[in-house]
Amino acid sequence: MDHIKTYQFQEFYLDEGTFVIEGPVSSDNLDTMTFDKGLKSFRSPEEQFEAVKEISTLPEGRIFVIRQEKHIVGYVTYHYPDPLERWSNGNLEYLIELGAIEISLPYRHLRLGSKLIKLSLSGDEYEDYIVLTTEYYWHWDLKNAKLDVYEYKKLMQKLMGYGGLEIFATDDPEITSHPANCLMARIGSRITIDQLQEFDDIRYMNRFFF
């Protein structure tokens, strides 16, 4: 599959200053930016910034950022599923994962996350993809959000909905291990019936086991 990447750019003028949402951002461009210390949900900010740069170099990798001048305060990543996860079974080139989205705590009240998701999935090339995300409650910042897992689940579902993602059922053990976890996906308009069936087969890999 050709990895077409349509560049997107939006500028927002808020009381807190001017913010830019753009992507896919290249590794060279990321090297000219700084990474907010509040972006630490998955690992240290320094390590996460290096991971983001690495994803940007992948043929299918896409990084979209929210920045104030050259300072990144939020990002979302897209890449093929991890080889250790079931979603990589069959090496389906049209299956891409929204791997992480993170907004630094001091900027979350600006509600830029919905704009980030919407812009990052606005390219026509996504009509050739199934974009999935696996939402696990242990990745969520429940403490700072002051929400329980089910309230946060609704928040994430609403956020992903801005990009057209919907909940899909699955028998994946990690997702079924807790009712707050969920699988969400966006089915591109040019996805065929056969491709959709392959996705269904991955979602229900244990359906014939008794």
ROFI-420053 format. One record per residue: x, y negated, z of N, C-alpha, C in turn; residue number from 1; residue in three letters; chain. Coordinates in steps of 0.02 Angstrom, whole numbers, plus 50000, padded with zeros to 5 digits. Layout:
N
n_px:n_py:n_pz:ca_px:ca_py:ca_pz:c_px:c_py:c_pz:i:aa:ch
X:Y:Z:X:Y:Z:X:Y:Z:NUM:Ala:A .
...
This chain:
210
n_px:n_py:n_pz:ca_px:ca_py:ca_pz:c_px:c_py:c_pz:i:aa:ch
50042:50060:50000:50000:50000:50000:50044:49938:50000:1:Met:A .
50027:49890:49957:50064:49827:49956:50047:49788:50020:2:Asp:A .
50099:49763:50053:50089:49726:50115:50082:49651:50100:3:His:A .
50024:49633:50074:50009:49563:50060:49999:49528:50127:4:Ile:A .
50028:49470:50134:50022:49431:50196:50005:49359:50178:5:Lys:A .
49943:49341:50188:49921:49273:50173:49936:49227:50231:6:Thr:A .
49976:49175:50218:49994:49128:50271:49933:49084:50288:7:Tyr:A .
49922:49076:50353:49866:49035:50378:49893:48982:50426:8:Gln:A .
49861:48924:50425:49884:48868:50467:49824:48826:50488:9:Phe:A .
49819:48811:50553:49768:48765:50578:49799:48722:50633:10:Gln:A .
49778:48660:50634:49802:48613:50684:49743:48588:50725:11:Glu:A .
49753:48584:50791:49699:48563:50836:49724:48505:50880:12:Phe:A .
49682:48455:50885:49699:48396:50925:49655:48397:50988:13:Tyr:A .
49686:48410:51045:49651:48415:51108:49679:48362:51157:14:Leu:A .
49644:48353:51213:49668:48306:51264:49738:48325:51288:15:Asp:A .
49752:48390:51288:49817:48415:51312:49872:48409:51259:16:Glu:A .
49855:48386:51199:49904:48378:51146:49884:48413:51082:17:Gly:A .
49930:48415:51035:49918:48447:50971:49942:48519:50971:18:Thr:A .
49900:48564:50949:49917:48635:50946:49912:48660:50874:19:Phe:A .
49957:48705:50856:49956:48736:50790:49947:48811:50798:20:Val:A .
49902:48839:50758:49897:48912:50752:49919:48929:50682:21:Ile:A .
49968:48974:50677:49994:48992:50610:50020:49064:50609:22:Glu:A .
50026:49089:50548:50054:49155:50538:50036:49182:50469:23:Gly:A .
50065:49238:50451:50118:49274:50488:50183:49234:50490:24:Pro:A .
50213:49232:50549:50275:49194:50560:50334:49241:50552:25:Val:A .
50384:49220:50515:50443:49261:50502:50489:49262:50563:26:Ser:A .
50533:49311:50565:50582:49315:50619:50627:49254:50620:27:Ser:A .
50648:49231:50562:50691:49171:50558:50655:49110:50587:28:Asp:A .
50591:49104:50573:50553:49048:50600:50544:49054:50675:29:Asn:A .
50532:49116:50698:50526:49127:50770:50590:49108:50807:30:Leu:A .
50647:49118:50774:50711:49100:50805:50717:49025:50819:31:Asp:A .
50677:48985:50785:50680:48912:50796:50633:48890:50852:32:Thr:A .
50596:48938:50881:50545:48922:50931:50565:48946:51000:33:Met:A .
50529:48922:51050:50537:48945:51118:50474:48982:51139:34:Thr:A .
50479:49023:51191:50426:49069:51212:50408:49052:51284:35:Phe:A .
50345:49038:51296:50324:49015:51362:50336:49068:51416:36:Asp:A .
50357:49046:51474:50373:49091:51529:50310:49127:51556:37:Lys:A .
50252:49100:51540:50190:49132:51563:50168:49190:51521:38:Gly:A .
50204:49204:51467:50187:49261:51423:50223:49323:51449:39:Leu:A .
50195:49353:51500:50230:49407:51536:50184:49465:51553:40:Lys:A .
50129:49474:51517:50081:49526:51533:50110:49596:51520:41:Ser:A .
50154:49603:51471:50177:49669:51451:50249:49684:51474:42:Phe:A .
50290:49633:51476:50359:49639:51500:50385:49569:51512:43:Arg:A .
50448:49561:51529:50473:49493:51541:50466:49451:51478:44:Ser:A .
50458:49385:51484:50451:49343:51425:50508:49351:51375:45:Pro:A .
50569:49358:51401:50627:49365:51357:50622:49430:51316:46:Glu:A .
50604:49484:51350:50598:49549:51316:50540:49550:51268:47:Glu:A .
50484:49518:51287:50426:49516:51244:50439:49475:51181:48:Gln:A .
50476:49421:51188:50492:49379:51130:50535:49419:51080:49:Phe:A .
50581:49459:51106:50621:49501:51062:50578:49554:51028:50:Glu:A .
50529:49581:51065:50484:49631:51035:50441:49600:50980:51:Ala:A .
50419:49539:50992:50379:49503:50942:50420:49490:50879:52:Val:A .
50482:49470:50888:50526:49458:50830:50536:49523:50791:53:Lys:A .
50544:49578:50827:50555:49642:50794:50494:49662:50752:54:Glu:A .
50434:49652:50779:50373:49668:50742:50369:49626:50678:55:Ile:A .
50391:49564:50682:50386:49519:50624:50429:49543:50566:56:Ser:A .
50478:49585:50578:50522:49610:50525:50495:49673:50492:57:Thr:A .
50444:49704:50521:50415:49765:50492:50379:49748:50427:58:Leu:A .
50379:49793:50379:50345:49780:50315:50272:49760:50325:59:Pro:A .
50238:49795:50371:50168:49781:50383:50157:49733:50442:60:Glu:A .
50211:49716:50478:50205:49677:50539:50183:49605:50527:61:Gly:A .
50140:49582:50571:50116:49513:50567:50115:49483:50637:62:Arg:A .
50142:49424:50644:50140:49386:50706:50106:49319:50693:63:Ile:A .
50053:49306:50730:50021:49240:50729:50032:49208:50797:64:Phe:A .
50048:49144:50797:50064:49110:50860:50020:49048:50870:65:Val:A .
50012:49030:50933:49987:48964:50952:50047:48927:50980:66:Ile:A .
50061:48869:50952:50120:48832:50976:50103:48758:50986:67:Arg:A .
50140:48728:51031:50138:48656:51042:50208:48631:51024:68:Gln:A .
50212:48595:50968:50276:48580:50936:50310:48648:50920:69:Glu:A .
50367:48663:50949:50402:48726:50934:50397:48776:50992:70:Lys:A .
50350:48763:51038:50344:48805:51098:50284:48850:51093:71:His:A .
50295:48917:51092:50241:48966:51085:50206:48976:51152:72:Ile:A .
50140:48967:51152:50101:48976:51213:50050:49034:51205:73:Val:A .
50049:49065:51147:50005:49121:51135:50023:49155:51070:74:Gly:A .
50005:49218:51064:50021:49255:51003:49975:49316:50997:75:Tyr:A .
49972:49344:50937:49939:49408:50925:49983:49446:50876:76:Val:A .
49987:49512:50885:50030:49554:50843:49988:49606:50805:77:Thr:A .
50011:49621:50744:49980:49674:50703:50035:49718:50675:78:Tyr:A .
50025:49783:50678:50075:49831:50654:50042:49899:50649:79:His:A .
50078:49947:50619:50052:50015:50617:50049:50044:50687:80:Tyr:A .
50003:50090:50701:49999:50120:50767:50064:50155:50787:81:Pro:A .
50076:50158:50852:50135:50191:50879:50134:50265:50858:82:Asp:A .
50191:50292:50837:50195:50363:50816:50174:50411:50870:83:Pro:A .
50177:50391:50933:50159:50435:50988:50083:50436:51001:84:Leu:A .
50046:50391:50969:49974:50388:50979:49936:50423:50923:85:Glu:A .
49876:50446:50938:49838:50484:50889:49821:50443:50827:86:Arg:A .
49819:50377:50833:49799:50334:50778:49850:50334:50721:87:Trp:A .
49909:50362:50733:49959:50367:50680:49953:50433:50642:88:Ser:A .
49909:50477:50664:49900:50542:50630:49881:50531:50557:89:Asn:A .
49915:50566:50513:49899:50560:50442:49934:50503:50407:90:Gly:A .
49968:50461:50447:50003:50403:50419:49959:50364:50370:91:Asn:A .
49900:50346:50394:49852:50310:50352:49875:50238:50342:92:Leu:A .
49894:50221:50281:49923:50155:50268:49873:50098:50276:93:Glu:A .
49809:50115:50275:49758:50063:50280:49735:50053:50353:94:Tyr:A .
49767:50089:50400:49749:50082:50470:49803:50041:50505:95:Leu:A .
49785:49982:50529:49833:49937:50561:49806:49919:50630:96:Ile:A .
49851:49911:50677:49830:49899:50747:49844:49827:50769:97:Glu:A .
49794:49798:50800:49804:49737:50837:49836:49758:50903:98:Leu:A .
49902:49750:50906:49939:49779:50962:49935:49741:51027:99:Gly:A .
49938:49675:51023:49937:49635:51084:49913:49565:51068:100:Ala:A .
49875:49537:51115:49859:49466:51112:49870:49439:51182:101:Ile:A .
49900:49381:51185:49917:49352:51250:49917:49276:51244:102:Glu:A .
49886:49244:51293:49887:49171:51300:49915:49156:51369:103:Ile:A .
49963:49111:51371:49993:49093:51436:49940:49062:51481:104:Ser:A .
49942:49080:51545:49891:49061:51593:49873:48987:51593:105:Leu:A .
49921:48940:51593:49903:48869:51595:49864:48844:51534:106:Pro:A .
49860:48885:51481:49828:48863:51419:49763:48902:51405:107:Tyr:A .
49745:48948:51448:49686:48990:51434:49621:48950:51435:108:Arg:A .
49618:48897:51474:49556:48859:51478:49540:48822:51413:109:His:A .
49588:48818:51368:49578:48782:51305:49540:48824:51254:110:Leu:A .
49529:48887:51269:49489:48932:51226:49517:48937:51155:111:Arg:A .
49582:48940:51150:49614:48946:51085:49618:49018:51061:112:Leu:A .
49607:49066:51107:49613:49136:51089:49564:49156:51034:113:Gly:A .
49503:49130:51038:49453:49147:50987:49474:49121:50919:114:Ser:A .
49503:49061:50918:49527:49032:50854:49586:49072:50827:115:Lys:A .
49629:49096:50873:49687:49136:50853:49664:49201:50820:116:Leu:A .
49617:49237:50850:49592:49299:50823:49558:49287:50755:117:Ile:A .
49516:49237:50752:49478:49223:50691:49525:49206:50633:118:Lys:A .
49574:49162:50646:49620:49142:50593:49664:49200:50571:119:Leu:A .
49688:49239:50619:49736:49293:50603:49704:49347:50560:120:Ser:A .
49638:49354:50562:49604:49405:50524:49564:49376:50465:121:Leu:A .
49580:49316:50445:49542:49282:50393:49568:49296:50323:122:Ser:A .
49627:49327:50316:49655:49340:50250:49615:49394:50213:123:Gly:A .
49608:49386:50147:49569:49434:50107:49599:49504:50109:124:Asp:A .
49664:49510:50121:49696:49576:50120:49668:49622:50174:125:Glu:A .
49638:49594:50227:49610:49636:50280:49549:49674:50257:126:Tyr:A .
49520:49656:50201:49464:49694:50174:49487:49763:50150:127:Glu:A .
49553:49772:50142:49581:49837:50123:49604:49878:50184:128:Asp:A .
49592:49852:50244:49617:49884:50305:49560:49900:50353:129:Tyr:A .
49572:49950:50395:49537:49958:50457:49583:49932:50511:130:Ile:A .
49562:49880:50546:49602:49851:50600:49573:49876:50666:131:Val:A .
49615:49909:50707:49590:49935:50770:49629:49905:50828:132:Leu:A .
49597:49907:50886:49631:49889:50948:49607:49934:51003:133:Thr:A .
49652:49955:51046:49635:49996:51104:49640:49952:51165:134:Thr:A .
49584:49944:51198:49581:49900:51257:49583:49943:51320:135:Glu:A .
49638:49933:51359:49646:49970:51422:49645:49921:51480:136:Tyr:A .
49606:49936:51531:49597:49888:51586:49663:49873:51622:137:Tyr:A .
49711:49920:51619:49773:49908:51657:49818:49856:51623:138:Trp:A .
49800:49834:51563:49836:49780:51530:49806:49711:51546:139:His:A .
49748:49710:51577:49711:49647:51586:49734:49610:51648:140:Trp:A .
49732:49544:51643:49752:49501:51699:49690:49487:51742:141:Asp:A .
49668:49538:51778:49607:49533:51818:49615:49483:51875:142:Leu:A .
49675:49480:51903:49687:49437:51961:49676:49364:51944:143:Lys:A .
49709:49341:51892:49704:49270:51874:49636:49253:51843:144:Asn:A .
49606:49301:51809:49541:49289:51778:49485:49289:51830:145:Ala:A .
49499:49319:51889:49449:49325:51942:49386:49360:51917:146:Lys:A .
49397:49414:51878:49342:49453:51851:49353:49527:51869:147:Leu:A .
49298:49565:51873:49307:49637:51881:49317:49668:51812:148:Asp:A .
49332:49733:51810:49350:49764:51746:49294:49761:51695:149:Val:A .
49232:49764:51717:49176:49764:51670:49162:49694:51643:150:Tyr:A .
49172:49644:51686:49166:49575:51661:49221:49559:51612:151:Glu:A .
49281:49584:51626:49338:49571:51581:49328:49609:51516:152:Tyr:A .
49298:49669:51519:49284:49707:51459:49238:49667:51413:153:Lys:A .
49186:49636:51441:49141:49594:51402:49177:49535:51371:154:Lys:A .
49224:49506:51410:49264:49451:51385:49306:49472:51325:155:Leu:A .
49338:49530:51330:49380:49554:51275:49338:49572:51214:156:Met:A .
49279:49601:51225:49235:49618:51170:49212:49555:51133:157:Gln:A .
49197:49503:51170:49177:49440:51140:49235:49410:51101:158:Lys:A .
49295:49412:51130:49354:49385:51097:49368:49421:51031:159:Leu:A .
49369:49488:51034:49382:49527:50973:49326:49518:50922:160:Met:A .
49267:49504:50945:49211:49493:50900:49221:49434:50854:161:Gly:A .
49261:49385:50875:49275:49328:50832:49314:49349:50769:162:Tyr:A .
49348:49406:50774:49383:49433:50716:49344:49486:50679:163:Gly:A .
49283:49498:50701:49241:49548:50668:49249:49619:50694:164:Gly:A .
49284:49628:50751:49293:49695:50779:49232:49715:50820:165:Leu:A .
49214:49778:50815:49158:49807:50852:49180:49869:50890:166:Glu:A .
49140:49889:50939:49156:49948:50978:49142:50011:50938:167:Ile:A .
49190:50058:50941:49182:50124:50910:49193:50177:50963:168:Phe:A .
49152:50229:50960:49160:50284:51007:49220:50327:50987:169:Ala:A .
49249:50361:51036:49306:50405:51025:49312:50454:51083:170:Thr:A .
49346:50510:51070:49360:50557:51125:49433:50552:51146:171:Asp:A .
49467:50498:51127:49536:50489:51148:49541:50489:51224:172:Asp:A .
49583:50532:51253:49585:50539:51326:49603:50475:51364:173:Pro:A .
49647:50434:51336:49665:50373:51371:49606:50325:51375:174:Glu:A .
49567:50323:51323:49509:50278:51323:49453:50306:51366:175:Ile:A .
49442:50370:51362:49388:50400:51402:49406:50408:51475:176:Thr:A .
49468:50394:51493:49490:50402:51563:49458:50351:51609:177:Ser:A .
49430:50296:51581:49397:50245:51622:49344:50211:51580:178:His:A .
49284:50201:51607:49229:50172:51567:49240:50100:51545:179:Pro:A .
49289:50066:51574:49304:49998:51553:49347:49996:51490:180:Ala:A .
49383:50051:51476:49424:50054:51416:49380:50061:51355:181:Asn:A .
49405:50038:51298:49365:50046:51237:49408:50041:51175:182:Cys:A .
49382:50069:51121:49411:50064:51055:49369:50015:51015:183:Leu:A .
49402:49967:50982:49366:49920:50939:49400:49920:50871:184:Met:A .
49361:49907:50820:49389:49908:50752:49349:49863:50706:185:Ala:A .
49383:49840:50654:49352:49802:50601:49362:49841:50536:186:Arg:A .
49307:49858:50503:49310:49898:50442:49309:49850:50382:187:Ile:A .
49363:49848:50344:49366:49805:50286:49313:49823:50234:188:Gly:A .
49290:49773:50197:49235:49784:50150:49254:49829:50092:189:Ser:A .
49320:49837:50079:49342:49880:50024:49365:49949:50047:190:Arg:A .
49354:49965:50110:49369:50032:50136:49319:50081:50106:191:Ile:A .
49344:50137:50081:49301:50187:50049:49270:50234:50100:192:Thr:A .
49220:50272:50077:49188:50322:50120:49239:50374:50143:193:Ile:A .
49283:50395:50098:49335:50445:50116:49382:50417:50169:194:Asp:A .
49401:50354:50162:49445:50323:50212:49410:50318:50280:195:Gln:A .
49346:50301:50278:49308:50296:50340:49301:50364:50373:196:Leu:A .
49294:50417:50333:49290:50485:50360:49356:50504:50393:197:Gln:A .
49412:50485:50363:49477:50500:50393:49484:50465:50460:198:Glu:A .
49460:50404:50465:49461:50367:50528:49416:50403:50579:199:Phe:A .
49357:50426:50558:49313:50462:50603:49346:50526:50629:200:Asp:A .
49383:50560:50585:49417:50622:50605:49470:50609:50659:201:Asp:A .
49502:50551:50656:49552:50533:50707:49517:50513:50772:202:Ile:A .
49461:50479:50766:49424:50459:50826:49400:50519:50866:203:Arg:A .
49381:50572:50831:49354:50632:50864:49396:50693:50847:204:Tyr:A .
49456:50695:50875:49501:50750:50861:49484:50812:50902:205:Met:A .
49444:50805:50954:49430:50862:50998:49358:50887:50990:206:Asn:A .
49324:50867:50937:49253:50883:50931:49240:50958:50922:207:Arg:A .
49291:50995:50897:49280:51066:50885:49309:51111:50940:208:Phe:A .
49330:51079:50994:49358:51118:51050:49304:51128:51103:209:Phe:A .
49301:51188:51129:49250:51204:51180:49283:51235:51242:210:Phe:A .
